[in-house]
Amino acid sequence: MCSKAFSWLACCLLTTEVMTMTSISTHSTRRGMISASSATLLIQGAFSIPNEALAENKNSVVVDDLFSRLEVSTIAPKVPQFQLTSSDLIYPDFLQGLWDVRSRTRSIDAPCGVALFGGEGLLKKATEEIDNSELDLVYSCRFVRGEGGKLVADRAYNIKTIASASMGSVSVLDLSATPNEVKCTLQPSNAGGVLFKVDILALGRKQQYDEASGVYVFDEVGRNVVETVVGGERKSVGLKEVETISTYKLVGEGKVEGRQKSLTYLVPSPDPSTMEFKMWAATGGKPIDVRTYDVTYTKRVT
């Protein structure tokens, strides 16, 4: 599965057509790298923490304004402090219905260095999709009326269409999706029968609107557990937090444009002696992987 796909599936799992691919796909190219989601947490003795890395952490800051988080330098932001401010994200009425979506990678950064990103090979492979129209992720997404008539993302539909676009039509073996938790089992067509069990729990949710520009911005943070199963046996477990920021602006009849930014953070182990804890400490709360995308939505006429 492509790096964007895994990052994106987590994006979508939580927010809209976005928050699922971000937690599951934050490594390598958008097609073919699901296993990399846990790779960073499995790095052993080759990783060490330079003193200067810990010193640089003092420059990290917490920025909770969503428009600022969208623009802030990748070396600065820590995980946002806001919690679940609403039961779900509520979208503007112009998004109601079914949309054809095209997402193009614009930037990929490793704020904490190449090693914590996952290695030189992964970073090089990931950057191949920057401004590469041949590697655009093309799928469909849907927004429907929920409780009280409010417009919400059809998470289950969006997850399936994104998974199919990035991993193959038989990739989603089971799925349960609510605004606060998503569980699914994925089997990418190129994974040789390996299963990936994904559990994404929403930790934070916030949205804002800028009347002057007509831009809506949405942000969700999820804790993502990805379990790799081979031959019925659990082989590895990856744990990360993924933040996905998405904007929407109506630019014409049946036409919406937006930006997306995904930020992947390590999660500390309860044992300070473990490599996982040392790797987390080296980040100082900064993301290890930051990606931005330009996204266009075209209303499908039914």
C-alpha positions in Angstrom: 0.0 0.0 0.0 1.3 3.4 -0.8 2.7 5.6 1.9 0.0 8.1 1.4 -2.5 5.3 1.4 -1.5 4.1 4.8 -1.3 7.6 6.2 -4.4 8.4 4.4 -6.4 5.4 5.6 -6.0 6.6 9.1 -7.0 10.0 8.1 -10.1 8.7 6.6 -10.9 6.3 9.3 -11.2 9.3 11.7 -12.1 12.4 9.9 -13.5 12.2 6.4 -12.0 10.9 3.3 -8.8 11.9 4.9 -8.0 10.7 8.3 -7.6 7.1 7.6 -4.9 7.1 5.0 -2.7 9.2 7.1 -2.4 6.9 10.0 -2.0 3.8 8.1 0.1 5.2 5.3 2.7 7.6 6.6 5.6 5.8 4.9 7.1 5.3 1.5 5.1 5.7 -1.7 1.3 5.6 -1.6 1.2 2.1 -3.1 3.1 -0.8 -1.5 4.3 0.2 2.0 1.8 -0.8 4.7 4.5 -2.8 6.6 6.4 0.4 7.1 3.8 1.7 9.5 5.5 -0.2 12.3 9.0 -0.2 11.0 10.0 2.9 12.9 9.1 1.4 16.2 11.1 -1.8 15.4 14.4 -0.1 14.8 17.0 -1.7 17.1 20.6 -1.0 18.1 21.4 1.1 15.0 19.6 4.1 16.5 21.2 6.5 19.0 20.1 9.9 20.4 22.6 12.7 19.8 22.7 15.3 22.5 22.0 18.1 20.0 18.7 16.5 19.1 17.5 16.7 22.7 18.7 20.3 22.9 16.7 21.2 19.8 13.5 19.9 21.4 13.4 23.1 23.5 12.4 24.9 20.3 9.3 22.8 19.9 6.0 24.6 20.6 2.4 23.8 20.9 0.1 25.5 18.4 -3.6 24.9 18.7 -5.0 27.4 16.1 -5.8 25.2 13.1 -4.8 27.7 10.4 -1.5 28.2 12.2 -0.9 24.5 12.5 -1.5 24.2 8.7 1.2 26.7 8.0 3.7 26.3 10.8 7.2 25.1 10.1 7.5 21.3 10.3 10.3 21.5 12.9 8.1 23.3 15.5 4.7 21.8 16.2 4.1 19.4 19.0 0.9 17.2 19.3 -2.0 19.6 19.7 -3.6 19.9 23.2 -7.2 20.1 22.2 -9.4 17.1 23.0 -12.7 15.9 21.5 -14.6 19.2 21.3 -17.6 17.6 19.6 -19.2 14.2 18.9 -18.2 14.4 15.3 -16.9 16.8 12.7 -19.7 18.8 11.1 -19.2 19.8 7.5 -20.7 22.7 5.4 -23.8 21.9 3.4 -22.1 22.3 0.0 -20.2 19.0 0.7 -23.3 16.9 0.8 -23.3 14.0 -1.6 -20.8 11.9 -3.6 -17.5 13.3 -4.8 -14.7 12.2 -7.1 -11.4 13.1 -5.4 -7.8 13.5 -6.7 -5.0 14.0 -4.2 -1.5 15.0 -5.1 1.5 15.0 -2.8 3.2 18.4 -2.4 5.8 17.9 0.3 7.3 15.3 2.6 9.5 16.2 5.5 11.4 14.4 8.2 11.6 16.9 11.1 13.4 14.5 13.4 15.8 13.1 10.9 16.0 10.3 8.4 16.4 7.5 10.9 13.2 8.3 12.8 11.4 8.7 9.5 12.2 5.1 8.7 15.5 5.2 6.9 17.0 6.7 3.7 15.3 4.2 1.4 11.8 5.0 2.7 12.4 8.7 2.5 13.8 8.5 -1.0 10.9 6.3 -2.2 8.3 8.6 -0.6 9.6 11.7 -2.2 9.1 10.2 -5.7 5.4 11.0 -5.4 5.9 14.7 -4.9 4.2 16.7 -7.7 4.0 13.4 -9.6 0.5 13.3 -11.3 1.0 9.6 -12.2 1.0 8.8 -8.4 -2.1 10.9 -7.6 -4.5 9.0 -5.3 -7.9 8.9 -7.1 -11.0 7.7 -5.2 -14.5 8.8 -4.2 -15.9 10.1 -0.9 -19.3 10.8 0.5 -20.9 13.1 3.0 -24.3 12.3 4.5 -26.8 13.6 7.0 -26.3 12.3 10.5 -27.8 13.0 13.9 -30.0 16.1 13.9 -29.6 16.5 10.2 -26.0 17.6 10.5 -23.6 16.8 7.6 -20.9 14.3 8.5 -18.5 12.1 6.6 -19.6 8.6 5.6 -16.6 7.0 7.3 -17.3 3.4 6.3 -17.9 4.2 2.7 -14.8 6.5 2.5 -12.5 3.9 4.1 -13.5 1.2 1.7 -13.1 3.4 -1.4 -9.7 4.7 -0.4 -8.5 1.2 0.6 -9.7 -0.1 -2.8 -7.9 2.7 -4.7 -4.7 2.1 -2.9 -4.6 -1.5 -2.0 -7.0 -3.4 -4.2 -10.7 -4.2 -4.1 -10.5 -7.0 -1.6 -8.4 -5.2 1.0 -11.0 -4.5 3.6 -12.0 -7.8 5.2 -14.0 -6.4 8.1 -14.8 -2.9 9.3 -16.6 -1.1 12.1 -16.5 2.7 12.1 -17.8 5.3 14.5 -16.8 9.0 14.9 -14.5 8.0 17.9 -13.1 4.6 16.9 -12.4 2.6 13.8 -11.4 -1.0 13.6 -10.7 -2.9 10.5 -8.7 -5.8 9.0 -6.8 -5.1 5.8 -5.2 -7.4 3.3 -3.3 -5.5 0.6 -3.3 -7.3 -2.7 0.5 -7.3 -2.8 1.2 -8.3 0.8 1.3 -12.1 0.2 -1.6 -12.9 2.5 -0.3 -10.8 5.4 -3.1 -9.2 7.4 -3.0 -5.8 9.1 -5.4 -5.3 12.0 -6.0 -1.6 12.6 -7.5 0.1 15.6 -7.8 3.9 15.5 -9.0 5.8 18.6 -9.8 9.5 18.2 -8.1 11.7 20.9 -8.7 15.2 19.6 -11.1 17.0 17.3 -11.5 20.6 16.3 -12.8 22.7 13.4 -12.7 26.4 12.4 -14.0 28.6 9.6 -12.4 31.7 8.2 -15.2 33.9 6.8 -12.9 36.2 4.9 -11.4 33.4 2.8 -14.4 31.0 2.9 -12.1 28.2 4.0 -13.2 25.5 6.4 -10.5 23.7 8.3 -10.8 20.4 10.3 -8.3 18.6 12.5 -8.4 15.2 14.2 -5.7 13.4 16.2 -5.9 9.6 16.5 -3.9 6.9 18.3 -3.3 4.1 15.8 -2.4 0.6 16.6 -1.4 -1.6 13.6 -1.0 -5.3 14.2 0.8 -7.4 11.6 -0.5 -11.0 11.4 1.3 -13.7 9.3 -0.1 -17.2 9.2 -2.4 -16.5 12.0 0.4 -15.3 14.3 1.0 -11.8 15.5 4.4 -10.7 14.2 4.6 -7.0 15.2 2.6 -4.1 16.6 3.1 -0.5 15.6 1.7 2.4 17.8 1.7 6.0 16.7 -0.4 9.1 16.9 -1.4 10.7 13.6 -2.8 14.2 13.2 -4.7 15.1 10.0 -5.6 18.7 9.0 -7.9 19.2 6.1 -9.3 22.3 4.4 -12.3 22.7 2.1 -13.2 25.7 -0.1 -16.1 25.9 -2.6 -14.5 27.3 -5.8 -17.4 26.7 -8.3 -20.5 24.8 -8.8 -19.7 21.2 -7.9 -16.0 22.0 -7.4 -14.2 22.1 -4.1 -10.4 22.5 -3.4 -8.5 21.8 -0.3 -5.2 21.1 1.4 -4.3 18.3 3.7 -1.4 17.9 6.1 -0.6 14.8 8.0 1.8 14.7 11.0 2.9 11.4 12.6 4.2 11.3 16.2 5.8 8.5 18.1 4.2 7.3 21.4 6.4 6.6 24.5 6.8 3.2 26.0 6.0 3.0 29.7 9.5 1.5 30.2 12.2 4.3 29.9 14.9 1.6 29.2 13.3 0.6 25.9 14.4 1.7 22.5 10.9 2.9 21.8 11.0 5.3 24.8 14.5 6.6 23.7 13.3 7.2 20.2 10.2 9.1 21.5 12.4 11.2 23.8 14.6 12.1 20.9 11.6 13.7 19.1 10.8 16.1 21.9 7.1 15.7 20.9 7.8 16.7 17.3 6.4 14.7 14.4 8.7 12.3 12.6 6.8 12.5 9.3 5.0 15.5 7.9 3.2 15.4 4.5 1.1 17.9 2.6 -1.3 17.3 -0.3 -3.4 19.3 -2.7 -6.9 17.8 -3.1 -9.6 18.5 -5.6 -13.3 17.4 -5.3 -15.7 17.1 -8.2 -19.4 16.5 -7.4 -20.6 13.3 -9.1 -23.8 13.7 -10.9 -26.2 10.8 -10.1 
